[in-house]
Amino acid sequence: MPSLWRARRRARQVRSVRCRRLGLYGGTREDAAPADTAGRAAGRRPSRSFSAVRAAARRDDSAGSAGFDGVGRGGDRGHDRTCPADPVGPRRLTFHGSGGTLFGIYVVNILLTIATFGVYRFWGRVKIRRFLLSQTGFEGDRFAYHGTGKELLLGFVKALLFVGLPITALSAVARLSGDKTIHIATQAFTSLLVFLFIPIAMIGARRYRLSRTSWRGIRFSFRGQVWAFVKVFVVASILSTLTLTLYYPFFQTRQQGFLVSHSYFGRRPFRFDGRGRDLFGAYVVALLLLVPTLGLYLFWFNARKTRYFWEHTYFETARFRSTMTGGRLMGQTLANWGLLIVTLGLAWPWVLVRRTRFEFAYLTIDGPLDLTGIIQEPQLATATGDALSSLLGADVGFA
């Protein structure tokens, strides 16, 4: 019996500290500082040190130690009544980095890349990814990037040996043969190889980059099978061509569904339940207005697609939401292009920071979200796919 009492007493302590640290208690308490009370009234979390929270938890537990199973006497049911499972209101990603800091990294990367005849660019890419993730926060904690320049360099060498050199050799043989038929056949075969390697590169890059990203010490991962995605990509590409791009919204939705549904945080998967037919009408309108608006209406379609993809993405019972609009997306994009043109590309760090903050500003996560029971389950991944995606220009949504 004493051991059971101690176990329940410890559980109450941990729960009390956690709830006070997150500011989840409803109403004000006698041990709350006046500033914290005002903060709660304004909707902010109390800014209290962890030592003060722990001391307050001990006082709470001491007051309720007379009975460990009574309501209102410090028992578990009393704490459960005042400590909800999740804070009220949507959660947001935050970005704390500045363009000036990133510009410094950018300049050093360029100088060292020139000095090392291009070798340092792999380490430079790692520095930029590490900066972006370390400046991204969620629920008070920052993300982290664990990739290395050596991994990217080895991945590039493998991609070059097994993909780049064979394709280059085939093209060289076709030119040297002097036979027009052989040249056309070789070009067709080379194009087919590049087409097949694009989905392979996308999966490899996503698997590597997610495996090197963590939050609160828990890593992300991707567990989709390469050939399953190749099948989706090839079939959807053929159907898009045969239908004069009318299958495009279905293609994009199936691709997004595969990439999201096979992504994990720890052992818990993300989910996606979007359908291509929901975007078909918006896509047809975009095609009809493409020429009259000189292509500007594509901003509205892309904003609609972004909202739809996020609103059909889930993690556990929480749902992502986006409020991005076409007008805001057009203004942001045109302003970024203008900065790059005027500064001859030197404003790239500020553009990257502006784009990141813009995307986070319209993204929220709604619904209950229990992050306490997530267990680490790392997945092995090499950087070959990441290097291949860079060679082929297959974007997977990371820097």
Steps between C-alpha positions, in 0.01 A plus 500: 500500500776758576661431162166556324452825690848618403439412132173696491659788688781513242247488212313796651828691531596442137152592374486812713844618383412433138167679516642802680794518259263505202259738672206260475327562834170673454451821694749661740657337803616637831864420427492672159695822470300816415679521163400141422137572594494797265665290231230235528232765476663621177524147363877459549682221676655586836873573483622314809826319555494123522639505855206714612259265325659199671480666840134583443438140399650379827273734696198373308596141564565559869156658534338193345712226661231418754312295241614374162163402358259767615348766284611846608761360747796504262405168340532409135141585418536847646803572279338354190207736547723812497762387250361457149687276256584780260518880498212685342552663161696416186871428510746667266848448366726797568815615325759703692780536245605819324612563144819671620617190688422276205681745269817455706475122463430543129808717438732265690358204306568671165857594592588154633332330203717703263813433707437122503397479132141414588560233765385716792153552354378181672602632841352837406166337420504330839563834673201659330268210585624498859440874530146482360394213724671631812309827455165322459306443821185320606349496849808677638759255362719526189553247224846357429682374192748212535633458146868550419697630205684169474170315450398736221841471333494118504140503376599727212788272402269197496234681298763617254650152456177304467279755322692798367789320329291231322262762358791720393676202340188405302464853370869511399480168315192619312677816385818319396319227306387740231191286439180702527289197594737399782510861618119526517465161672768585753343838574161336551649238733689767697186708541314192624772433757488859626119481521517180709772637727296810593254316734787289636689821582193657663449204733870474582528870580189502718611187685845647571391849601220384728732248667742784581231730645389485864286685753541451875752227421248295298583449133272504200512224240359392165399136446352490152626251243688643202340285231151565631558872448662441161179325393286790625726755330525322164129416468393850607747662259371294209138579585580871530655494154212308341238732654688818404583570869139460620617214723749738670297564821455124545873451438595762760256367759615139461864608526433713808301218659786255453767736634297608805343165594840328515660773713540437872592686817647237729265204456194708418400561137358804329176454304362649180145455370485741206340411165595630159141565393472770767765705315385417148252788471752756626758366253261528203426861599875566520549363147218715363638814666864426426522708180259784595691562825846447343555207734440701819197291596738209568582671830137457605496135394827428682364667815183292472707184458719592799196557721343174387813292554557637851134471603504132408822424687477358853727390780315282749176696563651841417431659164709750306334813359615771262346840431730598213330695220591550136543875536740468791694224325532712185616804698758298691633322191525811284672692780753221542571489126545876501751482787703232321505694173591836655778353718627257232425207730667639814162527677452121485544455881233764572271348238535157662422642845203699363361192327531286813330757721228549240419128491495471881284811540202329334550149641343370821444164668158448656364232729632292790862396467668263746877516452606343829481133400691517171785247486818533298534259208782615267515375142822449305541711185784602272556835329512352147138590432558851631792550260303345213209738560743792474644365174156451345335806653235290680372726777373335821419811699817543705788747468 
